[in-house]
Amino acid sequence: MPEADATQTSQCFQLKGANVSLTALELHFFEEDAFEETLRDKIRQAPGFFRDIPLVVSLEKYEGPTAELDFFKLIGICRRHNIHVVAVRGGDEDQRRLARNAALALLPATAQREPRAPEPAEEAVEEAAPTTPDPAPTAAGPAPAAARLITQPVRSGQQVYAPEGDLIILAPVQAGAEVLAAGNIHVYGPLRGRALAGVHGLSEARVFCQSLEAELVSIAGHYKISEDLQEQGWKQAVQLQLKDDLLVVTPLDK
């Protein structure tokens, strides 16, 4: 085989799309000592969860002066605690320039979804329309995204993702596994790994499970770790939902 042909059939690497869950640190201001002390408190709550995780710094609610935003110090603090800052989300041009100088990737700000207001022109047409029999009903829009159904246990190290709709699992989710969905997550068995619902920002998403034993549950970026979850509904059939930006656990029999 010619050398050129061999090179084409045996490439050093390939690029493929991947869905990877990341933890976002929502930064309000940066002061070195306060930042490290707060980080230590978070790590004390769940040492295993924070070890070697990739972190995205979100600047969407940053209120401090840009001059105090020292990414090199922030990265250094995180590395001392085995946390790896990989990117910045949002921020203005000066803040993103500082992030680029610190060799961080740049992610766009989260899209803000607002309800669509009725258009006056459409209302005027409705008022002027004559009283004639309604036409036969037609489709009212695109069909909802189909749920993804999993019938086998989700084992440690596995990740299952439903990028558009709900995720339904008719088996246990083992410790060390991760399940993610744009919509709701239903686990008809013990939930021992990590469950992240509403990953695109759907705050109405919920997590349902037959036995809450999770390492972490997140809805639209708001999360609770195992130590917090054990305070209510532990090893019971529950649903988890957001109420006033707080993750609330409710038994399914109520």
Accessible surface in RSA format (square Angstrom, percent):
REM  Atomic radii and reference values for relative SASA: ProtOr
REM  Chains: A
REM  Algorithm: Lee & Richards
REM  Probe-radius: 1.40
REM  Slices: 20
REM RES _ NUM      All-atoms   Total-Side   Main-Chain    Non-polar    All polar
REM                ABS   REL    ABS   REL    ABS   REL    ABS   REL    ABS   REL
RES MET A   1   173.88  90.0  92.00  60.9  81.88 195.0  96.16  81.8  77.72 103.0
RES PRO A   2    87.82  64.0  74.92  68.3  12.90  46.9  87.09  71.9   0.73   4.5
RES GLU A   3   149.97  86.1 137.02 103.7  12.95  30.8  55.74 107.8  94.23  76.9
RES ALA A   4    66.81  61.4  55.46  85.6  11.35  25.8  63.20  89.0   3.61   9.6
RES ASP A   5    60.69  42.5  60.19  59.9   0.49   1.2  12.66  29.8  48.02  47.9
RES ALA A   6    41.40  38.1  39.05  60.3   2.35   5.4  40.21  56.6   1.20   3.2
RES THR A   7    92.24  65.6  84.37  85.5   7.87  18.7  70.83  95.1  21.41  32.4
RES GLN A   8   128.99  72.1 112.20  82.0  16.79  40.0  38.67  82.3  90.33  68.5
RES THR A   9   106.99  76.1  68.54  69.5  38.46  91.6  67.45  90.6  39.54  59.8
RES SER A  10    88.09  74.4  66.58  88.9  21.52  49.6  35.34  75.3  52.76  73.9
RES GLN A  11   117.88  65.9  86.80  63.4  31.07  74.0  27.56  58.7  90.32  68.5
RES CYS A  12   130.15  98.4  86.89  96.9  43.26 101.7  41.21 104.4  88.94  95.9
RES PHE A  13   140.15  70.1 122.33  75.8  17.82  46.4 132.28  80.2   7.87  22.5
RES GLN A  14   128.54  71.9  98.83  72.2  29.71  70.7  31.88  67.8  96.66  73.3
RES LEU A  15   160.02  89.1 130.55  93.4  29.47  74.1 130.93  91.9  29.09  78.3
RES LYS A  16   168.53  82.2 133.36  81.8  35.17  83.7  86.17  77.6  82.37  87.7
RES GLY A  17    83.42 102.9   0.00   N/A  83.42 102.9  44.51 122.1  38.91  87.1
RES ALA A  18    85.56  78.7  44.01  67.9  41.54  94.5  51.75  72.9  33.80  89.5
RES ASN A  19    91.11  62.8  76.17  73.6  14.94  36.0  15.24  36.7  75.87  73.3
RES VAL A  20   103.23  67.9  77.82  70.5  25.41  61.2  78.99  68.6  24.24  65.8
RES SER A  21    26.61  22.5   8.60  11.5  18.01  41.5  11.06  23.6  15.55  21.8
RES LEU A  22    78.28  43.6  46.84  33.5  31.44  79.0  50.51  35.5  27.77  74.7
RES THR A  23    30.56  21.7  24.00  24.3   6.55  15.6  16.81  22.6  13.75  20.8
RES ALA A  24    46.29  42.6  22.04  34.0  24.24  55.1  22.04  31.0  24.24  64.2
RES LEU A  25    35.15  19.6  29.68  21.2   5.47  13.8  35.15  24.7   0.00   0.0
RES GLU A  26    85.58  49.1  65.95  49.9  19.63  46.7  20.94  40.5  64.63  52.8
RES LEU A  27     7.10   4.0   6.33   4.5   0.77   1.9   7.10   5.0   0.00   0.0
RES HIS A  28    91.86  50.2  88.42  61.5   3.44   8.8  58.96  60.8  32.91  38.3
RES PHE A  29   118.92  59.5 110.71  68.6   8.20  21.3 110.71  67.1   8.20  23.5
RES PHE A  30     8.55   4.3   4.85   3.0   3.70   9.6   4.87   3.0   3.67  10.5
RES GLU A  31    81.03  46.5  76.60  58.0   4.43  10.5  50.31  97.3  30.72  25.1
RES GLU A  32    65.70  37.7  62.46  47.3   3.24   7.7  14.94  28.9  50.76  41.4
RES ASP A  33   109.44  76.7 102.33 101.9   7.11  16.8  33.58  79.0  75.86  75.7
RES ALA A  34    42.38  39.0  33.34  51.4   9.04  20.6  41.56  58.5   0.82   2.2
RES PHE A  35    20.71  10.4  13.16   8.2   7.55  19.6  19.25  11.7   1.46   4.2
RES GLU A  36    22.47  12.9  22.47  17.0   0.00   0.0   1.96   3.8  20.51  16.7
RES GLU A  37    81.95  47.1  81.91  62.0   0.04   0.1  44.36  85.8  37.59  30.7
RES THR A  38    75.69  53.8  74.47  75.5   1.22   2.9  50.99  68.5  24.70  37.3
RES LEU A  39    12.10   6.7   9.75   7.0   2.36   5.9  11.70   8.2   0.40   1.1
RES ARG A  40    93.54  39.3  91.48  46.6   2.06   4.9  23.71  32.4  69.83  42.3
RES ASP A  41    58.94  41.3  56.24  56.0   2.71   6.4  20.63  48.5  38.32  38.2
RES LYS A  42    92.84  45.3  92.30  56.6   0.55   1.3  42.02  37.8  50.82  54.1
RES ILE A  43    31.55  18.0  31.55  23.5   0.00   0.0  31.55  22.7   0.00   0.0
RES ARG A  44   148.82  62.5 123.53  63.0  25.29  60.2  69.81  95.4  79.01  47.9
RES GLN A  45    80.79  45.2  71.66  52.4   9.13  21.7  34.17  72.7  46.62  35.4
RES ALA A  46     8.25   7.6   6.34   9.8   1.92   4.4   8.25  11.6   0.00   0.0
RES PRO A  47    77.66  56.6  74.01  67.5   3.65  13.3  74.39  61.4   3.27  20.3
RES GLY A  48    65.17  80.4   0.00   N/A  65.17  80.4  41.30 113.3  23.87  53.5
RES PHE A  49    32.53  16.3  16.67  10.3  15.86  41.3  25.47  15.4   7.06  20.2
RES PHE A  50    14.99   7.5  14.93   9.2   0.06   0.2  14.99   9.1   0.00   0.0
RES ARG A  51   150.04  63.0 134.78  68.7  15.26  36.3  44.35  60.6 105.69  64.1
RES ASP A  52    86.81  60.8  69.17  68.8  17.64  41.7  24.72  58.2  62.09  61.9
RES ILE A  53    18.46  10.5  17.25  12.9   1.21   2.9  18.46  13.3   0.00   0.0
RES PRO A  54    50.37  36.7  49.74  45.3   0.63   2.3  49.96  41.2   0.41   2.6
RES LEU A  55     5.58   3.1   5.58   4.0   0.00   0.0   5.58   3.9   0.00   0.0
RES VAL A  56     5.50   3.6   5.50   5.0   0.00   0.0   5.50   4.8   0.00   0.0
RES VAL A  57     0.00   0.0   0.00   0.0   0.00   0.0   0.00   0.0   0.00   0.0
RES SER A  58     0.23   0.2   0.23   0.3   0.00   0.0   0.07   0.2   0.15   0.2
RES LEU A  59     7.44   4.1   0.00   0.0   7.44  18.7   0.00   0.0   7.44  20.0
RES GLU A  60    65.62  37.7  29.41  22.3  36.21  86.2  27.43  53.1  38.19  31.2
RES LYS A  61   121.46  59.3 113.35  69.5   8.12  19.3  71.46  64.3  50.01  53.3
RES TYR A  62    26.17  12.2   1.53   0.9  24.63  64.1   1.27   1.0  24.89  30.7
RES GLU A  63   156.56  89.9 120.64  91.3  35.92  85.5  45.86  88.7 110.70  90.4
RES GLY A  64    15.42  19.0   0.00   N/A  15.42  19.0   5.97  16.4   9.45  21.2
RES PRO A  65    74.92  54.6  63.00  57.4  11.92  43.3  74.43  61.4   0.50   3.1
RES THR A  66    39.89  28.4  34.01  34.5   5.88  14.0  22.85  30.7  17.04  25.8
RES ALA A  67   104.69  96.3  60.51  93.4  44.17 100.5  73.08 102.9  31.61  83.7
RES GLU A  68    93.87  53.9  82.36  62.3  11.51  27.4  36.15  69.9  57.73  47.1
RES LEU A  69     5.68   3.2   0.17   0.1   5.52  13.9   0.27   0.2   5.42  14.6
RES ASP A  70    47.93  33.6  41.77  41.6   6.16  14.6  19.73  46.4  28.20  28.1
RES PHE A  71     4.12   2.1   1.46   0.9   2.66   6.9   1.46   0.9   2.66   7.6
RES PHE A  72   133.61  66.8 122.81  76.1  10.80  28.1 124.15  75.3   9.46  27.1
RES LYS A  73   102.90  50.2  94.74  58.1   8.17  19.4  53.23  47.9  49.67  52.9
RES LEU A  74     0.22   0.1   0.22   0.2   0.00   0.0   0.22   0.2   0.00   0.0
RES ILE A  75    13.88   7.9  13.88  10.3   0.00   0.0  13.88  10.0   0.00   0.0
RES GLY A  76    25.28  31.2   0.00   N/A  25.28  31.2  24.12  66.2   1.16   2.6
RES ILE A  77     1.29   0.7   1.24   0.9   0.06   0.1   1.24   0.9   0.06   0.2
RES CYS A  78     0.19   0.1   0.19   0.2   0.00   0.0   0.19   0.5   0.00   0.0
RES ARG A  79   161.30  67.7 147.11  75.0  14.18  33.8  38.79  53.0 122.51  74.2
RES ARG A  80   148.04  62.2 113.25  57.7  34.80  82.8  70.60  96.5  77.45  46.9
RES HIS A  81    41.33  22.6  30.04  20.9  11.29  28.9  20.91  21.6  20.41  23.8
RES ASN A  82    60.63  41.8  59.50  57.5   1.13   2.7   2.48   6.0  58.14  56.2
RES ILE A  83     0.89   0.5   0.89   0.7   0.00   0.0   0.89   0.6   0.00   0.0
RES HIS A  84    82.57  45.1  81.28  56.5   1.29   3.3  62.90  64.8  19.67  22.9
RES VAL A  85    15.53  10.2   0.02   0.0  15.52  37.4   0.02   0.0  15.52  42.1
RES VAL A  86    60.60  39.9  48.76  44.1  11.85  28.5  53.36  46.4   7.25  19.7
RES ALA A  87     3.75   3.4   3.75   5.8   0.00   0.0   3.75   5.3   0.00   0.0
RES VAL A  88     0.00   0.0   0.00   0.0   0.00   0.0   0.00   0.0   0.00   0.0
RES ARG A  89    63.32  26.6  63.32  32.3   0.00   0.0   9.55  13.1  53.77  32.6
RES GLY A  90     3.76   4.6   0.00   N/A   3.76   4.6   3.76  10.3   0.00   0.0
RES GLY A  91    29.95  36.9   0.00   N/A  29.95  36.9   6.93  19.0  23.02  51.6
RES ASP A  92    75.67  53.0  63.36  63.1  12.30  29.1  45.28 106.6  30.39  30.3
RES GLU A  93   138.55  79.5 133.05 100.7   5.50  13.1  64.70 125.1  73.85  60.3
RES ASP A  94    76.54  53.6  75.57  75.2   0.97   2.3   4.76  11.2  71.78  71.6
RES GLN A  95    15.55   8.7  15.55  11.4   0.00   0.0   0.00   0.0  15.55  11.8
RES ARG A  96    45.59  19.1  45.59  23.2   0.00   0.0   8.66  11.8  36.92  22.4
RES ARG A  97   112.64  47.3 112.64  57.4   0.00   0.0  51.50  70.4  61.14  37.1
RES LEU A  98    48.52  27.0  46.39  33.2   2.13   5.4  46.49  32.6   2.04   5.5
RES ALA A  99     0.00   0.0   0.00   0.0   0.00   0.0   0.00   0.0   0.00   0.0
RES ARG A 100   136.79  57.4 126.52  64.5  10.27  24.5  60.33  82.5  76.46  46.3
RES ASN A 101    93.83  64.7  66.25  64.0  27.58  66.4  23.51  56.6  70.32  68.0
RES ALA A 102     9.53   8.8   0.02   0.0   9.51  21.6   0.90   1.3   8.63  22.9
RES ALA A 103    96.03  88.3  58.27  89.9  37.76  85.9  70.97  99.9  25.06  66.4
RES LEU A 104    13.26   7.4   5.36   3.8   7.89  19.8   6.33   4.4   6.92  18.6
RES ALA A 105    55.19  50.7  42.26  65.2  12.93  29.4  52.18  73.5   3.01   8.0
RES LEU A 106    49.13  27.4  23.50  16.8  25.63  64.4  23.50  16.5  25.63  69.0
RES LEU A 107    62.18  34.6  62.18  44.5   0.00   0.0  62.18  43.7   0.00   0.0
RES PRO A 108   106.08  77.3  96.61  88.1   9.47  34.4 101.76  84.0   4.32  26.9
RES ALA A 109    58.80  54.1  39.21  60.5  19.59  44.6  39.21  55.2  19.59  51.9
RES THR A 110    59.88  42.6  46.46  47.1  13.42  32.0  48.95  65.7  10.93  16.5
RES ALA A 111    82.43  75.8  59.92  92.5  22.51  51.2  69.69  98.1  12.74  33.8
RES GLN A 112   147.49  82.5 119.85  87.6  27.63  65.8  50.09 106.6  97.40  73.9
RES ARG A 113   170.92  71.8 135.94  69.3  34.99  83.3  70.94  97.0  99.98  60.6
RES GLU A 114   144.50  83.0 116.54  88.2  27.96  66.6  36.95  71.5 107.55  87.8
RES PRO A 115   130.85  95.4 103.53  94.4  27.31  99.3 115.59  95.4  15.26  94.8
RES ARG A 116   174.25  73.2 138.80  70.8  35.45  84.4  79.47 108.6  94.78  57.4
RES ALA A 117    74.18  68.2  59.99  92.6  14.18  32.3  64.73  91.2   9.45  25.0
RES PRO A 118    94.80  69.1  77.90  71.0  16.90  61.4  83.56  69.0  11.24  69.9
RES GLU A 119    75.14  43.1  74.23  56.2   0.91   2.2  23.91  46.2  51.24  41.8
RES PRO A 120   107.34  78.2 102.70  93.6   4.64  16.9 103.89  85.8   3.45  21.4
RES ALA A 121    71.28  65.5  60.45  93.3  10.83  24.6  69.04  97.2   2.24   5.9
RES GLU A 122    83.02  47.7  77.63  58.7   5.40  12.8  38.32  74.1  44.70  36.5
RES GLU A 123    80.59  46.3  79.60  60.2   0.98   2.3  27.91  54.0  52.67  43.0
RES ALA A 124    57.97  53.3  51.09  78.8   6.89  15.7  54.05  76.1   3.92  10.4
RES VAL A 125   105.97  69.7 100.78  91.2   5.20  12.5 104.67  91.0   1.30   3.5
RES GLU A 126   130.48  74.9 111.75  84.5  18.73  44.6  42.56  82.3  87.92  71.8
RES GLU A 127   152.43  87.5 116.16  87.9  36.27  86.4  52.44 101.4  99.99  81.6
RES ALA A 128    85.60  78.7  52.86  81.6  32.74  74.5  63.97  90.1  21.64  57.3
RES ALA A 129    57.61  53.0  37.16  57.3  20.45  46.5  42.36  59.6  15.25  40.4
RES PRO A 130   104.47  76.1  84.24  76.8  20.22  73.5  94.93  78.4   9.53  59.2
RES THR A 131   146.29 104.0 111.55 113.1  34.74  82.8  90.59 121.7  55.70  84.2
RES THR A 132    87.77  62.4  70.43  71.4  17.34  41.3  50.99  68.5  36.78  55.6
RES PRO A 133   127.80  93.1 102.87  93.8  24.93  90.6 114.86  94.8  12.93  80.4
RES ASP A 134   133.89  93.8 106.70 106.2  27.19  64.3  29.31  69.0 104.58 104.3
RES PRO A 135   118.03  86.0  97.40  88.8  20.63  75.0 109.20  90.2   8.83  54.9
RES ALA A 136    80.47  74.0  61.46  94.8  19.02  43.3  68.19  96.0  12.28  32.5
RES PRO A 137   133.26  97.1 103.11  94.0  30.15 109.6 113.78  93.9  19.48 121.1
RES THR A 138   123.79  88.0  93.22  94.5  30.57  72.8  74.59 100.2  49.20  74.4
RES ALA A 139    97.23  89.4  58.62  90.5  38.61  87.8  70.55  99.3  26.68  70.7
RES ALA A 140   114.32 105.1  65.50 101.1  48.82 111.1  78.51 110.6  35.81  94.9
RES GLY A 141    45.81  56.5   0.00   N/A  45.81  56.5  29.30  80.4  16.51  37.0
RES PRO A 142   134.89  98.3 105.82  96.5  29.07 105.7 117.89  97.3  17.00 105.7
RES ALA A 143    90.14  82.9  60.04  92.7  30.10  68.5  65.48  92.2  24.66  65.3
RES PRO A 144   126.01  91.8 101.94  92.9  24.07  87.5 113.34  93.6  12.67  78.8
RES ALA A 145    48.35  44.5  16.18  25.0  32.17  73.2  25.54  36.0  22.81  60.4
RES ALA A 146    92.22  84.8  63.41  97.9  28.81  65.5  72.34 101.9  19.88  52.7
RES ALA A 147    49.03  45.1  22.03  34.0  27.00  61.4  22.04  31.0  26.99  71.5
RES ARG A 148   105.86  44.4 100.39  51.2   5.47  13.0  33.59  45.9  72.26  43.8
RES LEU A 149   102.40  57.0  78.22  56.0  24.18  60.8  78.22  54.9  24.18  65.1
RES ILE A 150    29.97  17.1  28.39  21.2   1.58   3.8  29.97  21.6   0.00   0.0
RES THR A 151    78.53  55.9  62.07  62.9  16.47  39.2  41.99  56.4  36.55  55.2
RES GLN A 152   123.20  68.9 123.04  89.9   0.16   0.4  49.91 106.2  73.29  55.6
RES PRO A 153    40.23  29.3  32.32  29.5   7.91  28.8  32.32  26.7   7.91  49.2
RES VAL A 154     1.29   0.8   1.19   1.1   0.10   0.2   1.29   1.1   0.00   0.0
RES ARG A 155   138.44  58.1 138.44  70.6   0.00   0.0  47.22  64.5  91.22  55.3
RES SER A 156    79.01  66.8  56.14  74.9  22.87  52.7  30.75  65.5  48.26  67.6
RES GLY A 157    70.67  87.2   0.00   N/A  70.67  87.2  37.73 103.5  32.94  73.8
RES GLN A 158    90.27  50.5  83.66  61.1   6.61  15.7  29.99  63.8  60.28  45.7
RES GLN A 159    78.26  43.8  46.92  34.3  31.34  74.6  21.10  44.9  57.17  43.4
RES VAL A 160    17.34  11.4  16.10  14.6   1.24   3.0  17.34  15.1   0.00   0.0
RES TYR A 161    30.99  14.5  27.85  15.8   3.14   8.2  17.23  13.0  13.76  17.0
RES ALA A 162     3.50   3.2   2.82   4.4   0.68   1.6   3.50   4.9   0.00   0.0
RES PRO A 163    69.12  50.4  64.55  58.8   4.57  16.6  64.55  53.3   4.57  28.4
RES GLU A 164   135.99  78.1 111.88  84.6  24.11  57.4  37.04  71.6  98.95  80.8
RES GLY A 165    10.20  12.6   0.00   N/A  10.20  12.6   8.43  23.1   1.77   4.0
RES ASP A 166    38.16  26.7  36.37  36.2   1.80   4.2   4.89  11.5  33.27  33.2
RES LEU A 167     0.00   0.0   0.00   0.0   0.00   0.0   0.00   0.0   0.00   0.0
RES ILE A 168    46.50  26.5  46.50  34.6   0.00   0.0  46.50  33.5   0.00   0.0
RES ILE A 169     0.00   0.0   0.00   0.0   0.00   0.0   0.00   0.0   0.00   0.0
RES LEU A 170    86.76  48.3  65.69  47.0  21.07  53.0  65.83  46.2  20.93  56.3
RES ALA A 171     8.73   8.0   5.00   7.7   3.73   8.5   8.73  12.3   0.00   0.0
RES PRO A 172    38.91  28.4  38.91  35.5   0.00   0.0  38.91  32.1   0.00   0.0
RES VAL A 173     0.00   0.0   0.00   0.0   0.00   0.0   0.00   0.0   0.00   0.0
RES GLN A 174    55.10  30.8  55.10  40.3   0.00   0.0  14.71  31.3  40.39  30.6
RES ALA A 175    53.63  49.3  47.53  73.3   6.10  13.9  47.83  67.4   5.80  15.4
RES GLY A 176    40.26  49.7   0.00   N/A  40.26  49.7  24.25  66.5  16.01  35.9
RES ALA A 177     1.02   0.9   0.00   0.0   1.02   2.3   0.03   0.0   0.98   2.6
RES GLU A 178    16.12   9.3  16.11  12.2   0.01   0.0   9.28  17.9   6.84   5.6
RES VAL A 179     0.00   0.0   0.00   0.0   0.00   0.0   0.00   0.0   0.00   0.0
RES LEU A 180    11.56   6.4  11.56   8.3   0.00   0.0  11.56   8.1   0.00   0.0
RES ALA A 181     0.00   0.0   0.00   0.0   0.00   0.0   0.00   0.0   0.00   0.0
RES ALA A 182    10.26   9.4   7.62  11.8   2.65   6.0   7.88  11.1   2.38   6.3
RES GLY A 183     6.55   8.1   0.00   N/A   6.55   8.1   6.55  18.0   0.00   0.0
RES ASN A 184    40.09  27.6  40.09  38.7   0.00   0.0   0.00   0.0  40.09  38.7
RES ILE A 185     0.00   0.0   0.00   0.0   0.00   0.0   0.00   0.0   0.00   0.0
RES HIS A 186    36.65  20.0  36.65  25.5   0.00   0.0  27.62  28.5   9.03  10.5
RES VAL A 187     2.38   1.6   0.00   0.0   2.38   5.7   0.08   0.1   2.30   6.2
RES TYR A 188   116.17  54.2  98.82  56.2  17.36  45.2  63.56  47.8  52.61  64.9
RES GLY A 189     9.87  12.2   0.00   N/A   9.87  12.2   9.87  27.1   0.00   0.0
RES PRO A 190    32.15  23.4  32.15  29.3   0.00   0.0  32.15  26.5   0.00   0.0
RES LEU A 191     0.00   0.0   0.00   0.0   0.00   0.0   0.00   0.0   0.00   0.0
RES ARG A 192    79.45  33.4  78.30  39.9   1.14   2.7  24.05  32.9  55.40  33.6
RES GLY A 193     0.00   0.0   0.00   N/A   0.00   0.0   0.00   0.0   0.00   0.0
RES ARG A 194    63.98  26.9  63.98  32.6   0.00   0.0   6.37   8.7  57.61  34.9
RES ALA A 195     0.00   0.0   0.00   0.0   0.00   0.0   0.00   0.0   0.00   0.0
RES LEU A 196    27.55  15.3  27.55  19.7   0.00   0.0  27.55  19.3   0.00   0.0
RES ALA A 197     1.20   1.1   0.00   0.0   1.20   2.7   0.00   0.0   1.20   3.2
RES GLY A 198     0.09   0.1   0.00   N/A   0.09   0.1   0.00   0.0   0.09   0.2
RES VAL A 199    52.45  34.5  17.58  15.9  34.87  84.0  23.60  20.5  28.85  78.2
RES HIS A 200    86.07  47.0  68.89  47.9  17.19  44.0  55.27  57.0  30.81  35.8
RES GLY A 201    42.34  52.2   0.00   N/A  42.34  52.2  19.84  54.4  22.50  50.4
RES LEU A 202    68.20  38.0  65.71  47.0   2.50   6.3  68.20  47.9   0.00   0.0
RES SER A 203    54.08  45.7  48.64  64.9   5.44  12.5  25.87  55.1  28.21  39.5
RES GLU A 204   128.93  74.0 108.31  81.9  20.62  49.1  71.47 138.2  57.46  46.9
RES ALA A 205     0.94   0.9   0.00   0.0   0.94   2.1   0.72   1.0   0.22   0.6
RES ARG A 206    85.87  36.1  85.87  43.8   0.00   0.0   9.12  12.5  76.75  46.5
RES VAL A 207     0.00   0.0   0.00   0.0   0.00   0.0   0.00   0.0   0.00   0.0
RES PHE A 208    49.51  24.8  49.45  30.6   0.05   0.1  49.51  30.0   0.00   0.0
RES CYS A 209     1.11   0.8   0.00   0.0   1.11   2.6   0.96   2.4   0.15   0.2
RES GLN A 210    86.18  48.2  74.37  54.4  11.80  28.1  22.88  48.7  63.29  48.0
RES SER A 211    18.20  15.4  18.20  24.3   0.00   0.0  13.98  29.8   4.22   5.9
RES LEU A 212     0.00   0.0   0.00   0.0   0.00   0.0   0.00   0.0   0.00   0.0
RES GLU A 213    33.37  19.2  24.54  18.6   8.83  21.0   4.18   8.1  29.19  23.8
RES ALA A 214     0.43   0.4   0.00   0.0   0.43   1.0   0.07   0.1   0.36   1.0
RES GLU A 215    65.43  37.6  59.95  45.4   5.47  13.0  36.10  69.8  29.32  23.9
RES LEU A 216     6.21   3.5   6.21   4.4   0.00   0.0   6.21   4.4   0.00   0.0
RES VAL A 217     0.00   0.0   0.00   0.0   0.00   0.0   0.00   0.0   0.00   0.0
RES SER A 218     7.69   6.5   7.69  10.3   0.00   0.0   2.14   4.6   5.55   7.8
RES ILE A 219     0.00   0.0   0.00   0.0   0.00   0.0   0.00   0.0   0.00   0.0
RES ALA A 220    24.62  22.6   4.96   7.7  19.66  44.7   8.33  11.7  16.29  43.1
RES GLY A 221    63.22  78.0   0.00   N/A  63.22  78.0  35.80  98.2  27.42  61.4
RES HIS A 222    68.88  37.6  64.30  44.7   4.58  11.7  35.58  36.7  33.29  38.7
RES TYR A 223    85.61  40.0  62.62  35.6  22.99  59.8  47.00  35.3  38.61  47.6
RES LYS A 224    63.51  31.0  62.96  38.6   0.55   1.3  28.56  25.7  34.95  37.2
RES ILE A 225     5.28   3.0   5.24   3.9   0.05   0.1   5.24   3.8   0.05   0.1
RES SER A 226    25.98  22.0  25.78  34.4   0.21   0.5  16.07  34.2   9.91  13.9
RES GLU A 227    89.71  51.5  78.92  59.7  10.78  25.7  49.37  95.5  40.34  32.9
RES ASP A 228    52.15  36.5  48.47  48.2   3.68   8.7   7.89  18.6  44.26  44.1
RES LEU A 229     1.29   0.7   0.00   0.0   1.29   3.2   1.23   0.9   0.05   0.1
RES GLN A 230    93.62  52.4  73.46  53.7  20.17  48.0  11.60  24.7  82.02  62.2
RES GLU A 231   145.66  83.6 107.98  81.7  37.68  89.7  44.25  85.6 101.41  82.8
RES GLN A 232   100.68  56.3  93.87  68.6   6.82  16.2  36.12  76.9  64.56  49.0
RES GLY A 233     8.03   9.9   0.00   N/A   8.03   9.9   0.93   2.6   7.10  15.9
RES TRP A 234    63.48  25.5  51.21  24.8  12.27  28.8  41.66  22.2  21.82  35.4
RES LYS A 235   134.41  65.6 112.35  68.9  22.07  52.5  54.67  49.2  79.74  84.9
RES GLN A 236    92.12  51.5  87.06  63.6   5.06  12.0  30.51  64.9  61.61  46.7
RES ALA A 237    35.75  32.9  26.96  41.6   8.79  20.0  26.96  38.0   8.79  23.3
RES VAL A 238     0.00   0.0   0.00   0.0   0.00   0.0   0.00   0.0   0.00   0.0
RES GLN A 239    26.40  14.8  26.40  19.3   0.00   0.0   0.00   0.0  26.40  20.0
RES LEU A 240     0.00   0.0   0.00   0.0   0.00   0.0   0.00   0.0   0.00   0.0
RES GLN A 241    19.99  11.2  19.99  14.6   0.00   0.0   2.90   6.2  17.09  13.0
RES LEU A 242    26.84  14.9   6.66   4.8  20.18  50.7   6.74   4.7  20.10  54.1
RES LYS A 243   107.71  52.5 100.34  61.6   7.37  17.5  59.74  53.8  47.97  51.1
RES ASP A 244   140.39  98.3 105.99 105.5  34.40  81.3  37.17  87.5 103.22 102.9
RES ASP A 245    99.51  69.7  87.17  86.8  12.34  29.2  15.95  37.5  83.56  83.3
RES LEU A 246   124.05  69.1 123.00  88.0   1.05   2.6 124.05  87.1   0.00   0.0
RES LEU A 247     8.55   4.8   2.17   1.6   6.38  16.0   2.17   1.5   6.38  17.2
RES VAL A 248    45.53  30.0  42.99  38.9   2.55   6.1  45.53  39.6   0.00   0.0
RES VAL A 249     6.19   4.1   3.09   2.8   3.10   7.5   3.09   2.7   3.10   8.4
RES THR A 250    32.17  22.9  31.60  32.0   0.57   1.4  27.46  36.9   4.71   7.1
RES PRO A 251    23.31  17.0  23.23  21.2   0.08   0.3  23.23  19.2   0.08   0.5
RES LEU A 252    65.85  36.7  41.83  29.9  24.02  60.4  42.84  30.1  23.01  61.9
RES ASP A 253   131.54  92.1  89.06  88.6  42.49 100.5  52.21 122.9  79.33  79.1
RES LYS A 254   185.99  90.7 124.16  76.2  61.83 147.2 107.98  97.2  78.01  83.1
END  Absolute sums over single chains surface
CHAIN  1 A    16128.5      12832.5       3296.1       8970.6       7157.9
END  Absolute sums over all chains
TOTAL         16128.5      12832.5       3296.1       8970.6       7157.9
